[in-house]
Amino acid sequence: MPGPGESETRVEVLSFADLEGWQEDDHAAAFKTFRNTCQDMDDPDWRAVCAYATSNPEPKAFFELLFRPVLIEDTEQALFTGYFEPELNGARERTGRYRYPLYSMPPEVKNTDIWYSRRQILDGGLLEGRGLEIAWVDDPVELFFLQIQGSGRVTLPDGSKLRVGYAGANGHTYRSIGAELVRRGTYQPHQVSADVIKNWVRRNPEAGRELLFHNPSYVFFREVSDVPADKGPLGAMNRSVTPMRTLAVDPAFVPLGAPVWLEKDGQNPLRQLMVAQDTGSAIKGAQRADIFFGTGDAAGRAAGKLKDPGRMVVLLPIQRAYAMAPDSTL
């Protein structure tokens, strides 16, 4: 399903023998994650595959029988990063400590492609006094990174948890503040991580606040506390995502719900079958993906360090795979 720039997109049908490490993976774990969202795929090709998945087939044989690996490439280099579900401290009511609001989406934003920028929203007080606050947290920097992740948990004063998920955004293009610090010469590319950025913003309050405005994108939330604590946050398919098995992808190139074979290089190489169950404002391109690491600080540290090359190969139902690459032969 090549999307934008079809003439610059290359599609090649591979064999499972071409997937490095395929034989060694835990296919049962990937199959369990795949079934979690398969029921929501409406296309006839996928409905047939998902119907067979309910018969409890042997996982590895299931993938090899019904799919073909398809390499989809565009002009951009492959890049794999990580994301996680952050945990913040907050309250249902505003206090002296908890004074930075998580907002639900204003009704008018749903009917417009581009709304006000982050600066206009926050400096102009456009959301204040409208009853849109879900909760208040104690750290504006952590709130900024919560918006990047798109979902998270808020620990309330009594120890209970409030879970929030992505509800929408203001339509502005995401701009990386890490890349901006590199552009300014503040850091070298290999030095930048989420922790490094947070520490810089906190050491430089005024310049830090201005740096956050470099990203005009602003995310709105919805409460999803009915999702069980032992399940991951909701992804773009409105189902819980799975640590180290869920990928955020660009749906212009990769169908949501599709299995994806990941060959991530770098310091800790990864060869693993994942499932495309999420999206992200910074995830654009045929070979661009975000790996979900889980919940909490440890997951956040691991996710924040990841910025590696490699390749990913989408597993598509057989007829769809060959239809995408008509020059291939059965």
N, C-alpha and C positions, 0 to 999 in steps of 0.2 A: 504493500500500500504506500509506495513512495509518495511523499507529499510535495512541499514546496521545492521548486527547482528540480523537477523530475529529470530533466536532461542531464543534470549533474549528479544524479544518483545511480550508483552501480549496484546491481542485484545479482547474486550468484547462489545457486543451490549447491549445497555441500552434502557430504555424507557424514554419518556419525563417527566414522573413522578419522575424519578431519578435525574432530573436536578434541583438543589436548586435555587428557585427564578424564574423559567421559566415563570410562569403565570404572573408575575409582570413586565416583561421587555417591552420596547417599540419595538415590533417586526416590526413595520412599518419603523422605522429608520434603523434597521438592514437590512430589505428587500431592501430599497433604495440603501444602500451600496452594497449589494449583486448583485443587477441588474447592477451596474456600471461596473462590470468585468465579469459577467456571460456570456455575449455575446462572450467573448474571449476563452471560454472553449470548446475544440474540441472533447473530448471523447463522444461517443454516449450516455452514461448514463447521462452525464451533459447536452448535447444538448437538450434532451427531457425535462429535468427539466427547463432549461432556456427558452425553447420555451413556456412552460406553464407560466413562470414568466411574459411574455409580455402581458398576458391577464388580468393583474391587479387583481390577486386574493387577498383575505383577507390574510394579511401577516402571522399571527400566524397559521391559518389553512393550508396555503401553506407549511410551514416548517413541520408541523405535518403530513401532508398527504404524502409528497413525500420523506421525509428523515427519517433516524433512527440515534440516537446518538451512536457514537462509541468511546469507551475509548481505546486509544492506549498508552501503557506505555512501557518504556525500563528500564534499570537499574539505570538511573539517577533520582535524586529527581526533582520534578517540581520547576521551577523558572520562575518568571515573572518580567520583567523590563520594562522600558519605553524609548521611543525615541521621537524626535521632529524635526521640521525644524528650524535650527538656522538662525539668521540674522546677517550678518557681514557688516562691512564698507569697501568699496573698490573702485577701479577705473579700467577703461579699459586700462589705460597706467600706467607704473611704475613711481612713484614719490618718494620723500624722505620719505613720510609717508606710502604710499602703495607700499610695496616692497616684499611681500610674495605671490608667484604665485599659482593660481589654474590651474592645468595642465589638458589638454585633453590627451587622451590615445595615446601613440606612436604606430605607425602601427605594429612594431615588437612584441609588447606585446600581440597582438591578436593571435599570432601564437605560443605562448609558455605557458607552464603550470606555471612555476615559473620564474620570472624575477628578477632583482636586488632588494635588500632589501631597506627599508626606509633609512637607514644610507648611503648605497651606492648611492642611487638616489640623496639625498640632499648634502652629503659631496663631492660626485664625480662630481656634476654638470652635470649629464647625460642628463638632459632635457633642459638645458639652450641654448638659441640661435637657437632653432628649430621651433619657431613660434607656440608652443603648449600652450602658456599662454591664458587662457580665460579672466582672470582678476587678479588684485593684491589686497591683503587685508592688513590691518594694524596690524594684531595680529597673530603670528604663533601658539599661544596656541588655539585660536578660530578656526584656520584653521585645526589643528589636530583634534579637536572635530567635525568639519564639516565632516571630512573624516569618523569618526566613525558613524555619523548619515547618511551619504550617499547622502544627498541633502540639499539645503538651498537657502537663498536669500542674495544677496549682494546689499546694498544700495549705489548707486553711488553719487558722489559729487553734482549732480543736483537734487537729491532726487528720481530719478527713480530707479527701481528695476531690477536686473539681477538675474534670477533664474537658478540654476545649479542642475543637477541630476547625479546619479551614472552612470558611463560609463564602469567601470571595475576596476580591481585591479592587483597587481603584483603577486598574487598567493601565497604569504606567509600567514601562519596561523596567525590570529588575536591573540594578547596577551594583556591582560588587564593590564594597568599601575596602576589601582587602586588595583588590586590583588597583584601587585609587591610591592606597598607601604605597604600593610598589611604583606606580607612575610618578608619585611625588619624590621617590627616592628614600622614603622613610625606612623601608625594608626591602630586602631582596626577595624574589618569589619563593625561594625555599624556606624563608623564615616565617612566612605568613601562616597563621592558624587562627581558629576562633579565639583561643585563649590569648594569643598575642594581640589580636585586635581589641578584645575586651579590656585588657590591661592598658593599652595605649589610650583608649577612650576615657578610662577612669583617671589616668594620670593627667590628662589634658581635657578638663571638663568642658571648657568653652569650645575649643577646637574639635573636641570629640563630638559634641552635640552637632556641630556644623558638618562633621564627617558623616554622621548618620543621615543627614538630609541629602547627602550625595545620592542615596538610593531613594528615588521618588515613589517607589512602589510601597503601598500600604495594605496590609492584610486585615480582614475582618474575621471574627470567630463565631462559633456557635457552641453551645454546651452539649457535650456528648457523654455525660457522666453515666449513662446507662450501659456503656461498654464495660464489660467486666474487667476488673483490675488485672487479671492474669492474661488478658488479651492485649494485643498491640493497638495503637491508635488507628482511627479510620483513615484509609487512603482514598484515592480518587474514585475508587469503585464502591465506596461507602461500606467497606468491609475492613476488618482488622488486618493490619500488615504484620509480617513475620520477620523478626530479626535475622539477618544474614540470608534471607530467602526472598525478600521483596526488593524490587528495583523501582525507582522512579524514572520514567522514560519520557521521550517526546512522542505523544500519540500520533503525530503526523507521519511517523515512520514505523512505530511499533504498536500493534494493537494492545489495548489494555486487557489484561488477563492472559496474554500469551506467555508461554515458557521462554526463557532467554538463557542461552549458555554464555556464561561470563568467563573470559580469560583476562583477568586483571594482572598486569605486571607490576613492577616496582619492588619496594622493600619486602613486602609480604605477599608474594604471588597468590592469586586465588583462582581456582578452576572449579566452577560450581554452577549447578542449574538453579536459576532464579525465576521469579515470576514478575512480569510487568504489571504492578498493581497500583502505581501512584504516578503523579506528575509533579512538576515543580517549575516555578517561573524562570529559574536559571537553567533548566534542562531543555536545551534546544539542539537538535541534530540527530542524525542517524546513529552515531556512535558516542552518544552522551548519556550517562546514567548516574544515578545516585543510589548507593547501597544503604538500606535501613539497618542501623546498628542496634537499635533497642531503646530503652528508657533510662534516663539518669545521667549523672556526671561521667561515669566510666565510658558509657556508650558515646557520650558527647566528645570526650577526649579522643577516642579512637576515630570517630567520624571526622573530627576536625583536622586530623593529620592526613587524611586520605586525599591524594591528588595524583592519580597514576594513569599511565597509558595502558594499552592492550587492545582487545576487540570483544565485541559481543555479537552473538549469532542468534537470530530469532527462530524458534521452532514454530512452524506453521502447518496446519492440516495439509496433507499431501497435494490435493488438487489446487488449493490456493497457492502453495509454494511454487508449483510449476506454472501456474497462470501468471505469477509475477515475473518469471524468467522464461518466457516462451521459447527461447533458443535452447533451453536445457532439454534433455531427453530422459524419459523414464528408464 
